[in-house]
Amino acid sequence: MISAIQWIRKGVAAEQPEKYKLDESELEKIGKIAADRLGEAKVDLANAQKGGDMDIDSDDSENEDAVHEKDNDMREYDLETEDIAEAEAEPGKFMNRKDLAYYQNEEDDPYITLKNEDDEAEEMEEMRVLPTDNMMLAVKTEDDVSQLEVYVYEREENNLYVHHDVMLPSFPLCLEWLDFHTGDKAGQQGSGNYVAVGTFEPDIEIWNVDMVDAMLPQAILGSSNPATAGAKPKKKKSKKANSNYHVDAVMDLSWNKQHRNFLLSSSADTTVKLWDLNNSTCVQSYNHHNDKVQAVAWNPVEATAFVSGGYDKSICVLDARSPDNVTRWTIQSDVESIVWDPHNPTNFYLAMENGMVQYYDVRVVANGAGGKAIFTLQAHDGAVSALDVNPVVPNCIATGSTDKLVKVWNTTDNRPSMVSSRNFELGHVFSAKFCPDEPMELAISGSEGKIHIWDMKSNAGVRQAYNISA
C-alpha cells in the first residue's frame, strides 16, 4: 500500500543526483546510532526478562519433555560432530590459494571487460533529472517492508517511474517536502531538496532527495538524533509525553514555507512539536489536545499560525508564539486531514472519518470557541482519507475515501456540488494531490500500492465546471 504521496515542482531537483559516499564520518554516525539502539534493545530485553520470569519458568516445565525429545531425534545424525570435523579439516578452501591474483588497477584485470568510465557515464545519464520533469515522493509498504520511493514523471511521455528508493525503519504515515538545508548541511546558502517522513516510530527522518543510495537520513528529529546517540542508556526510555521529543507515532508533518527552518509534527502521544531545522531540536511542545493528533498545518499567509485536529474530536487554531491562546472547535467525528484554502487563507477544509467534509472560517469566534461550519458536505460513504485543494483553480477540491472513490467538488458560493466521481481501481484511497505545475492533474494512491495520475481535463464535467479546454 502507498500511505502518502507528494509532488515536487519542476526544476527543484538537482539535474545530476549525488552518489552517497561512505566515509569515516558516516561510519562513525552509523556506529553511534547502532550502539544507541543496541543499548536500548538490551534494556528492553532485561526489562522483559524481569517481567516474564514466572511465565518462562512455567513454559520450561511444560516444554521440557518436548525439548529432550527433539534433541534425541537429532542426535542420531551427529550433525555437530560432522560440522566440527569439516571446519577442522578445511579452515578455508580459498584462503591458501597462492595462485589467486589481485590487481591494484581494475583495467589490468583480464576478467573485467567493462570500463568503469563507460558504466558511470551510462548510469549518470539514467539518473539525470531534466528541468522539465516533475518528481513525486511516495511512502510504500509491501510484505512488511517499508520504503520511501522517489519517482520521476515525464509528462510528455506520460511516464512515471521509480528513480531511487530508501528503506524506512517502520510503517510510514506521512511525509512533507522541504527545501531547507539541515543536518550537517545546516547553514548552507540556497535551497535543497529534502523530505521529512513520519512513521510508527517516534523519530522523524529527513532524507536528501538528491542523494542516491543513502544509508543514513540527512537528519533525525527525536531521541535518536545522532548528535546525542551513543550514550549508554541508564534505564528504559520513558513513554510519557515530554517537551523534547515524541514518544509515539508521528501522524502528520507541516513545513513552514516562510520561516523555512521550522517544521511542525503531530503525534499519537497527544502533542504537537515545533522543530528548528538549524540544529534538529524541538523548540516548543504544544499540549492542547488530549488524544492522538492526526493533522497539523501551517497557515499559508499568517506565518506563525497553525491548525491541528485530533481524535479528541476537536480542531484547534493557535499562534505558535502563544501556546495557551487556543481557539477550539468541537466536531462530530475523528479528524482525517485538514487543508487551508489558499484562495481564502482564513478558511480551512476538514475531512472526517464519518465521510463528512466541513469548511470553516477562523474569524468566526466567540469566547475562544469556533463558530459553525460555513458548509457541511456528505462527501463519501466511508472515511474521507484524502483531501486536497487546487492551488491554482479556485473552488476546486478533490476527496478520496475508503469507499475506493475519488471525487472532484465545485465549492463556488459555498454551495458544493459534485463534478466527477471515479474509481481508479486503487483500493482504499489514502492520498490525492494536485500537481503544482499542472493544476488539472491529480495524483492518487491507495491500498493497492499503485499511483495513478488523472488528467482531469479529459473529463467533460470538469471542463464544463471550470470553463477549461481539453
C-alpha positions as CSV (number, residue, x, y, z in Angstrom):
1,M,0.0,0.0,0.0
2,I,1.0,3.6,-0.5
3,S,0.0,5.7,2.5
4,A,1.1,9.2,1.3
5,I,2.4,11.0,-1.8
6,Q,3.6,14.5,-2.6
7,W,4.7,16.3,-5.7
8,I,8.0,18.2,-6.2
9,R,7.9,21.1,-8.6
10,K,9.8,21.2,-11.8
11,G,13.4,22.5,-11.6
12,V,13.8,21.8,-7.9
13,A,15.7,18.6,-8.1
14,A,19.4,18.5,-8.9
15,E,19.8,17.6,-12.5
16,Q,22.5,15.1,-11.6
17,P,21.9,13.4,-8.2
18,E,24.8,13.0,-5.8
19,K,26.1,9.4,-5.2
20,Y,26.3,8.5,-1.5
21,K,29.9,8.0,-0.2
22,L,30.5,6.0,2.9
23,D,33.4,7.8,4.6
24,E,34.8,7.7,8.2
25,S,32.4,10.3,9.5
26,E,29.4,8.4,8.1
27,L,30.7,5.1,9.6
28,E,31.0,6.9,13.0
29,K,27.4,8.1,12.7
30,I,26.3,4.6,11.9
31,G,28.3,3.3,14.9
32,K,26.7,5.8,17.3
33,I,23.2,5.0,16.1
34,A,23.8,1.2,16.2
35,A,25.3,1.5,19.8
36,D,22.4,3.6,21.0
37,R,19.8,1.2,19.5
38,L,21.7,-1.9,20.8
39,G,21.7,-0.3,24.3
40,E,18.0,0.3,24.1
41,A,17.4,-3.3,22.9
42,K,19.4,-4.7,25.9
43,V,17.5,-2.6,28.3
44,D,14.2,-3.7,26.8
45,L,15.3,-7.3,26.9
46,A,16.3,-7.0,30.5
47,N,13.0,-5.4,31.5
48,A,11.1,-8.1,29.5
49,Q,13.0,-10.9,31.2
50,K,12.3,-9.4,34.7
51,G,8.7,-9.1,34.0
52,G,8.4,-12.6,32.4
53,D,10.4,-14.8,34.7
54,M,7.3,-16.5,36.1
55,D,6.0,-17.2,32.6
56,I,9.3,-18.5,31.4
57,D,9.6,-21.0,34.4
58,S,6.1,-22.4,33.7
59,D,6.8,-22.7,30.0
60,D,10.1,-24.5,30.7
61,S,8.3,-27.1,32.9
62,E,5.6,-27.7,30.3
63,N,8.0,-28.0,27.3
64,E,10.9,-29.8,28.9
65,D,9.9,-33.3,27.6
66,A,9.4,-31.9,24.1
67,V,12.9,-30.3,24.0
68,H,14.5,-33.6,25.1
69,E,12.5,-35.5,22.5
70,K,13.7,-33.1,19.8
71,D,17.3,-33.5,21.0
72,N,17.1,-37.3,20.8
73,D,15.6,-37.2,17.3
74,M,18.5,-35.1,16.0
75,R,21.3,-36.9,17.9
76,E,21.5,-39.9,15.6
77,Y,22.7,-37.6,12.8
78,D,25.6,-36.3,14.9
79,L,25.5,-33.0,13.0
80,E,27.6,-31.1,15.5
81,T,30.5,-33.6,15.2
82,E,30.3,-33.5,11.5
83,D,30.4,-29.7,11.3
84,I,33.4,-29.5,13.7
85,A,35.3,-32.1,11.7
86,E,34.6,-30.3,8.4
87,A,35.7,-27.0,10.0
88,E,39.0,-28.5,11.3
89,A,39.7,-30.3,8.0
90,E,39.1,-27.2,5.8
91,P,39.9,-24.0,7.5
92,G,39.1,-22.1,4.3
93,K,39.0,-23.6,0.8
94,F,40.2,-20.5,-0.8
95,M,42.4,-18.9,1.9
96,N,45.6,-20.8,1.0
97,R,45.4,-20.5,-2.8
98,K,48.7,-18.9,-3.8
99,D,47.7,-18.6,-7.5
100,L,44.9,-16.1,-6.8
101,A,45.8,-12.8,-8.5
102,Y,44.9,-9.4,-7.2
103,Y,45.1,-6.3,-9.4
104,Q,45.6,-2.9,-8.0
105,N,44.1,-1.4,-11.1
106,E,40.9,-3.0,-12.5
107,E,42.0,-2.1,-16.0
108,D,44.8,-4.7,-15.7
109,D,42.3,-7.4,-14.7
110,P,41.6,-9.5,-17.8
111,Y,38.3,-10.7,-16.4
112,I,36.9,-7.2,-16.1
113,T,35.8,-6.3,-19.6
114,L,33.6,-3.3,-19.0
115,K,35.3,0.0,-18.4
116,N,34.2,2.0,-15.3
117,E,34.1,5.3,-17.1
118,D,31.5,3.9,-19.6
119,D,29.5,2.4,-16.8
120,E,29.5,5.6,-14.8
121,A,28.6,7.7,-17.8
122,E,25.6,5.5,-18.6
123,E,24.5,5.4,-15.0
124,M,24.7,9.2,-14.7
125,E,22.6,9.6,-17.8
126,E,20.0,7.2,-16.5
127,M,19.8,9.1,-13.2
128,R,19.6,12.5,-14.8
129,V,16.5,14.6,-13.9
130,L,15.5,17.1,-16.5
131,P,14.3,20.6,-15.6
132,T,11.0,19.7,-17.3
133,D,10.4,16.7,-15.1
134,N,8.3,16.6,-12.0
135,M,9.3,14.4,-9.2
136,M,6.9,12.6,-6.8
137,L,7.5,11.2,-3.3
138,A,5.6,8.2,-2.0
139,V,5.9,6.1,1.1
140,K,5.1,2.4,0.4
141,T,4.7,-0.8,2.4
142,E,4.7,-4.2,0.9
143,D,5.2,-7.5,2.7
144,D,6.1,-5.7,5.9
145,V,8.9,-3.8,4.2
146,S,8.5,0.0,4.1
147,Q,10.4,2.4,1.8
148,L,10.4,5.9,0.5
149,E,10.2,5.9,-3.3
150,V,11.3,8.9,-5.4
151,Y,9.6,9.0,-8.8
152,V,10.2,11.0,-11.9
153,Y,7.2,12.0,-14.0
154,E,7.9,12.7,-17.7
155,R,4.7,14.4,-18.7
156,E,5.3,14.4,-22.5
157,E,5.7,10.6,-22.5
158,N,3.1,10.1,-19.7
159,N,5.8,8.1,-18.0
160,L,6.1,7.7,-14.2
161,Y,9.0,5.6,-12.9
162,V,10.9,5.0,-9.7
163,H,14.2,7.0,-9.8
164,H,15.5,5.6,-6.5
165,D,14.3,4.5,-3.1
166,V,15.2,4.4,0.6
167,M,14.4,1.8,3.3
168,L,12.4,3.0,6.2
169,P,12.5,1.7,9.8
170,S,8.8,1.4,10.3
171,F,5.4,1.7,8.7
172,P,5.2,5.3,7.2
173,L,2.2,7.5,8.0
174,C,3.1,10.9,6.4
175,L,5.7,12.8,4.5
176,E,6.5,16.5,3.9
177,W,8.8,18.1,1.3
178,L,11.1,20.9,2.3
179,D,14.0,22.9,0.9
180,F,15.8,24.0,4.0
181,H,19.3,22.6,4.5
182,T,19.6,20.6,7.7
183,G,21.8,18.1,9.5
184,D,25.5,18.6,8.5
185,K,24.4,20.8,5.6
186,A,22.7,23.3,8.0
187,G,23.8,26.9,7.4
188,Q,24.4,26.4,3.6
189,Q,23.1,29.1,1.4
190,G,20.4,28.4,-1.2
191,S,17.7,25.7,-1.2
192,G,17.9,21.9,-1.2
193,N,15.6,19.0,-1.9
194,Y,14.5,17.1,1.2
195,V,11.7,15.1,2.6
196,A,10.6,14.5,6.2
197,V,9.0,11.1,6.9
198,G,6.8,10.2,9.9
199,T,6.3,6.6,10.9
200,F,5.0,4.4,13.7
201,E,8.4,5.2,15.3
202,P,8.6,8.5,17.4
203,D,11.6,9.8,15.4
204,I,11.3,11.9,12.2
205,E,13.7,11.1,9.5
206,I,14.7,13.8,6.9
207,W,16.2,12.4,3.7
208,N,18.1,14.2,1.0
209,V,16.1,13.6,-2.2
210,D,19.1,14.5,-4.4
211,M,21.2,11.7,-2.8
212,V,21.1,8.2,-4.3
213,D,21.9,5.0,-2.3
214,A,21.9,6.9,1.0
215,M,22.4,4.8,4.1
216,L,21.5,7.4,6.7
217,P,19.0,10.3,6.9
218,Q,20.3,13.8,6.5
219,A,18.9,14.5,10.0
220,I,16.8,12.7,12.7
221,L,14.4,14.7,14.8
222,G,13.8,13.0,18.1
223,S,15.6,10.9,20.8
224,S,17.7,9.0,18.2
225,N,19.4,12.2,16.9
226,P,23.0,11.2,16.0
227,A,24.2,14.2,18.0
228,T,23.1,12.5,21.2
229,A,23.2,8.9,20.1
230,G,25.8,6.5,21.5
231,A,25.3,7.5,25.2
232,K,24.9,4.5,27.4
233,P,21.2,4.2,28.4
234,K,20.7,4.3,32.1
235,K,17.2,3.0,32.1
236,K,14.3,2.3,29.7
237,K,13.1,5.4,27.9
238,S,10.0,6.9,29.3
239,K,6.9,6.6,27.2
240,K,5.4,9.7,28.9
241,A,5.0,12.7,26.6
242,N,7.7,15.3,27.1
243,S,8.8,18.6,25.7
244,N,11.9,17.4,23.9
245,Y,10.8,14.6,21.5
246,H,7.8,12.4,20.6
247,V,7.3,9.1,22.3
248,D,4.7,7.6,19.9
249,A,3.9,7.5,16.2
250,V,4.3,10.7,14.1
251,M,1.0,11.2,12.3
252,D,1.4,14.4,10.3
253,L,4.0,17.0,9.3
254,S,3.9,20.6,8.1
255,W,6.8,22.7,6.9
256,N,6.7,26.5,7.2
257,K,7.4,28.0,3.8
258,Q,8.0,31.5,5.2
259,H,10.1,30.6,8.3
260,R,11.9,27.8,6.4
261,N,13.8,26.4,9.4
262,F,10.5,25.4,11.2
263,L,8.8,22.1,10.9
264,L,5.6,21.1,12.8
265,S,4.8,17.5,13.8
266,S,1.7,15.9,15.4
267,S,1.8,12.6,17.2
268,A,-0.1,9.8,18.8
269,D,1.5,11.0,22.1
270,T,-1.2,13.8,22.0
271,T,1.4,16.6,21.4
272,V,2.3,18.9,18.6
273,K,6.0,19.8,18.4
274,L,7.9,22.7,16.7
275,W,11.4,21.7,15.4
276,D,14.2,24.0,14.4
277,L,16.0,22.5,11.4
278,N,19.1,24.6,12.1
279,N,20.0,22.3,15.0
280,S,17.4,19.5,14.7
281,T,15.9,20.2,18.1
282,C,12.4,20.7,19.5
283,V,12.0,24.3,20.5
284,Q,8.3,24.2,21.6
285,S,5.8,21.5,22.6
286,Y,2.1,22.1,22.5
287,N,-0.4,20.2,24.7
288,H,-3.8,21.5,23.6
289,H,-5.1,18.0,22.6
290,N,-5.9,15.1,25.0
291,D,-5.9,12.3,22.4
292,K,-3.9,11.4,19.2
293,V,-3.2,14.4,17.0
294,Q,-4.0,13.3,13.4
295,A,-3.4,16.5,11.4
296,V,-1.4,19.7,11.6
297,A,-0.9,22.5,9.0
298,W,0.7,26.0,9.0
299,N,-1.4,28.8,7.6
300,P,-0.2,29.8,4.1
301,V,-0.2,33.6,4.9
302,E,0.0,34.1,8.7
303,A,3.4,32.6,9.2
304,T,3.1,31.8,12.9
305,A,-0.5,30.4,12.9
306,F,-1.4,26.8,12.5
307,V,-4.3,24.4,12.8
308,S,-4.4,20.9,14.4
309,G,-7.0,18.2,14.7
310,G,-7.2,15.1,16.8
311,Y,-9.0,12.0,17.9
312,D,-10.4,14.1,20.8
313,K,-12.9,15.4,18.2
314,S,-11.6,18.9,18.3
315,I,-9.9,21.4,15.9
316,C,-7.6,24.0,17.3
317,V,-6.1,27.1,15.8
318,L,-3.3,29.0,17.6
319,D,-0.3,31.2,17.2
320,A,3.0,29.2,17.6
321,R,4.2,32.0,19.9
322,S,1.2,31.8,22.3
323,P,0.6,28.1,23.1
324,D,-2.0,28.9,25.7
325,N,-4.2,31.1,23.5
326,V,-6.2,28.4,21.6
327,T,-9.4,28.7,19.6
328,R,-11.2,25.4,19.6
329,W,-14.0,23.8,17.5
330,T,-15.8,20.6,18.7
331,I,-16.7,18.3,15.9
332,Q,-18.7,15.1,15.4
333,S,-16.1,12.6,14.3
334,D,-12.4,11.9,14.3
335,V,-10.2,14.0,12.1
336,E,-8.6,12.6,8.9
337,S,-7.0,15.7,7.5
338,I,-7.1,19.5,7.4
339,V,-6.1,21.7,4.5
340,W,-6.1,25.5,4.4
341,D,-7.8,27.2,1.4
342,P,-5.0,29.0,-0.4
343,H,-7.6,31.3,-2.1
344,N,-9.2,32.2,1.2
345,P,-6.4,31.8,3.7
346,T,-8.6,32.5,6.8
347,N,-10.6,29.4,5.9
348,F,-9.8,25.7,6.1
349,Y,-11.3,22.4,5.0
350,L,-11.8,19.5,7.4
351,A,-12.1,15.8,6.3
352,M,-13.5,13.4,8.9
353,E,-13.9,9.7,9.5
354,N,-17.7,9.8,9.1
355,G,-17.4,10.8,5.5
356,M,-18.1,14.5,6.0
357,V,-16.1,17.5,4.7
358,Q,-16.6,20.8,6.5
359,Y,-15.4,24.3,5.7
360,Y,-14.6,26.8,8.5
361,D,-13.7,30.5,8.8
362,V,-11.3,31.1,11.7
363,R,-12.5,34.6,12.2
364,V,-15.9,33.4,13.4
365,V,-15.0,33.0,17.0
366,A,-16.8,33.7,20.3
367,N,-15.0,33.4,23.7
368,G,-12.3,31.1,22.4
369,A,-14.8,28.8,20.7
370,G,-15.0,28.5,16.9
371,G,-18.3,29.1,15.1
372,K,-20.4,26.9,13.0
373,A,-19.1,25.4,9.7
374,I,-19.8,27.5,6.6
375,F,-20.9,24.3,4.9
376,T,-21.0,20.6,5.7
377,L,-20.8,18.1,2.8
378,Q,-21.6,14.4,3.0
379,A,-18.7,13.5,0.6
380,H,-18.4,9.7,0.9
381,D,-19.9,6.6,2.5
382,G,-16.5,5.8,4.1
383,A,-13.9,7.9,5.8
384,V,-12.6,10.8,3.8
385,S,-9.0,9.6,3.9
386,A,-7.7,12.0,1.2
387,L,-8.3,15.7,0.7
388,D,-6.6,18.4,-1.4
389,V,-7.4,21.9,-2.6
390,N,-6.4,23.0,-6.0
391,P,-3.6,25.6,-5.6
392,V,-4.4,27.5,-8.8
393,V,-8.1,26.9,-9.7
394,P,-10.4,28.4,-7.0
395,N,-13.4,26.4,-5.7
396,C,-11.9,23.1,-6.8
397,I,-11.2,20.4,-4.2
398,A,-10.6,16.6,-4.5
399,T,-11.6,13.9,-2.0
400,G,-10.7,10.3,-1.7
401,S,-12.1,7.6,0.6
402,T,-12.0,4.1,1.9
403,D,-15.1,3.6,-0.3
404,K,-12.5,3.5,-3.1
405,L,-13.9,6.6,-4.9
406,V,-12.2,9.8,-5.9
407,K,-14.4,12.8,-6.3
408,V,-14.0,16.4,-7.5
409,W,-16.2,19.1,-6.0
410,N,-17.1,22.7,-7.1
411,T,-17.4,24.8,-4.0
412,T,-18.5,28.1,-5.7
413,D,-20.6,30.4,-3.4
414,N,-20.0,27.8,-0.6
415,R,-22.6,25.5,-2.2
416,P,-20.6,22.4,-3.0
417,S,-21.6,20.2,-5.9
418,M,-20.0,17.1,-7.2
419,V,-18.3,17.5,-10.6
420,S,-17.0,13.9,-11.1
421,S,-16.7,10.6,-9.3
422,R,-14.3,7.9,-10.3
423,N,-13.0,4.5,-9.2
424,F,-9.4,4.1,-10.5
425,E,-9.1,0.5,-9.0
426,L,-6.5,1.7,-6.5
427,G,-8.3,0.1,-3.5
428,H,-8.9,2.3,-0.5
429,V,-7.7,5.8,-1.4
430,F,-5.3,7.2,1.1
431,S,-3.8,10.2,-0.8
432,A,-4.7,12.7,-3.6
433,K,-2.6,15.6,-4.6
434,F,-2.9,18.3,-7.3
435,C,0.2,18.9,-9.3
436,P,1.6,22.4,-8.6
437,D,2.8,22.8,-12.2
438,E,-0.2,21.3,-13.9
439,P,-3.2,22.0,-11.6
440,M,-5.6,19.9,-13.6
441,E,-3.5,16.8,-13.0
442,L,-4.3,14.8,-9.8
443,A,-2.1,12.1,-8.4
444,I,-3.9,9.4,-6.4
445,S,-2.7,6.4,-4.4
446,G,-4.1,3.7,-2.2
447,S,-4.1,0.3,-0.7
448,E,-3.2,-1.4,-4.0
449,G,0.2,0.1,-3.9
450,K,-0.1,2.0,-7.2
451,I,-0.1,5.6,-8.2
452,H,-2.5,7.0,-10.9
453,I,-2.1,10.4,-12.4
454,W,-5.5,11.6,-13.6
455,D,-5.6,14.3,-16.3
456,M,-8.9,16.0,-15.2
457,K,-9.1,17.9,-18.4
458,S,-10.1,14.7,-20.1
459,N,-13.4,14.7,-18.1
460,A,-16.2,16.6,-19.7
461,G,-17.8,17.5,-16.3
462,V,-14.5,19.1,-15.1
463,R,-14.1,21.1,-18.3
464,Q,-17.6,22.4,-18.1
465,A,-17.5,23.3,-14.3
466,Y,-14.2,25.3,-14.6
467,N,-14.6,26.5,-18.2
468,I,-11.4,25.0,-19.5
469,S,-10.5,23.3,-22.8
470,A,-9.2,19.8,-23.2
